[in-house]
Amino acid sequence: MKKYASLLVLQVPRDNPCICPAAGIRARRHDAFVETAKTGDFDILFYGDSITDLWNVEIDPAGNPGGKGVFNKYFSDVKAATP
């Protein structure tokens, strides 16, 4: 076993809120997605950030263009969940 001892050593990965939400600013957002997911009343749930958030609007309050038209073009026949 000594010959291969170094192959058995594993490093513990650092915390990554993208794969395991950490408490803080993302916690409420994650909880909203969990509650939406529990309903099961959708075909697909896009768990994202500002990019997916802007799919629901033509333009956001800051004047950034939204993606509602593009979203409707490709996903109008899908019941998408939005927290």
N, C-alpha and C positions, 0 to 999 in steps of 0.2 A: 504494500500500500504506500510506502514511503516514496516510491518512484513516481507515483501519480498524485501525491498529496496536494500539489498546487492546483490540480484540476478540480479538486473538490471544494475549494474555497470560493464562497460566493459573497459578493458585496451586497449589502442591503441597499436597494434603490432609495434615492432621496424622495421626499414627499413631492407628489405631482398632482396639483389640484385638477388637472385636465382628466386624469383617470380616476382619481379619488377626491371628490370635492372637499376642500378644507374649509374650516369655519372662517367666517369673515365675509367679505363683500359678495362672494359667489354662493354662499350658503343659502340665502333666501331665493336666489335664482334657481339653484338646483332643486330646492324644496318645491318650487312652483312647477318645475318640470316633472318631478315625482308625482305630485298630485294630479297633474294632467294625465300622466301615463296610467295612473290607477283607474281612470274613468274608462279607458279602452275604447272610447267613442271616436276613433280616428283610424285612418289607414296608415298614416306615416307621421312621425314626430321628428321634426328637425331640431336637434339639440345643438344650438350654436351660440353665436355672439351677435354683435351689431350687424354683421352681414345678413344673417338669417332674420334678424329682427326687422330689417329694412325691406324684407319681401312683402310686408303687409301694408306698405305705404307708397304713395307716389313720390312724396317728399317729406323729410323729417322736419321737426321744429327748427333745426339749425340750418335748414336749406339744402341738406344733402339729398341727392336723388335717391329715391327708393327703387325697389325692384318689383313692385306689384304687377306691372305689365308683363315682365319676363316670367315671373312666378306663375301668373295666370296662363300664359302661353304654354308652359310645360307641365303644370300641375293642376289645371282647372278641373280635371276629372278625378282628382284625388282629394279625399277629405283629410286635410293636414291639420295637425294639432298646433295650437299656439298658446303657450302659457300666459 
